[in-house]
Amino acid sequence: MFATLPFDEVFPVQAAEHLKDYTVIDVRTPGEFHGFLGHVPGSELVTFPQLIAKAQTWRKDQKLLIVCRSGNRSGQVCHWLGSQGFTDVHNLIGGMQAWRASGLTTEQ
């Protein structure tokens, strides 16, 4: 039997089509956020050390899109948020690598 994830996964094009509905949280380092891959327009940088304190300011039902470079770190954050009672959490499949590969707009 498969365990269900405490979050949804969304492809970059799907996320981009509904970007205004999300609070976009990028969990990479500042160097990655401002680096070559850029970041999703309007996203907020929240590094791992900041995560616990920052999550306390979010509503548990807030629609969150969590982003990293490849989808790994963001998946870990999504699991953690789900364990903390967040109910509308979404992981960007493939992270910023997939976002860029899809030709979507980025900010530096």
Rosetta blueprint (number, residue, H / E / L):
1 M L
2 F L
3 A L
4 T L
5 L L
6 P L
7 F L
8 D E
9 E E
10 V E
11 F L
12 P H
13 V H
14 Q H
15 A H
16 A H
17 E H
18 H L
19 L H
20 K H
21 D H
22 Y L
23 T E
24 V E
25 I E
26 D E
27 V L
28 R L
29 T L
30 P H
31 G H
32 E H
33 F H
34 H L
35 G L
36 F L
37 L L
38 G L
39 H E
40 V L
41 P L
42 G L
43 S L
44 E E
45 L E
46 V L
47 T L
48 F H
49 P H
50 Q H
51 L H
52 I H
53 A H
54 K H
55 A H
56 Q L
57 T L
58 W L
59 R L
60 K L
61 D L
62 Q L
63 K L
64 L E
65 L E
66 I E
67 V E
68 C L
69 R L
70 S L
71 G L
72 N H
73 R H
74 S H
75 G H
76 Q H
77 V H
78 C H
79 H H
80 W H
81 L H
82 G H
83 S H
84 Q L
85 G L
86 F L
87 T L
88 D L
89 V E
90 H E
91 N E
92 L E
93 I L
94 G L
95 G H
96 M H
97 Q H
98 A H
99 W H
100 R H
101 A H
102 S L
103 G L
104 L L
105 T L
106 T L
107 E E
108 Q L
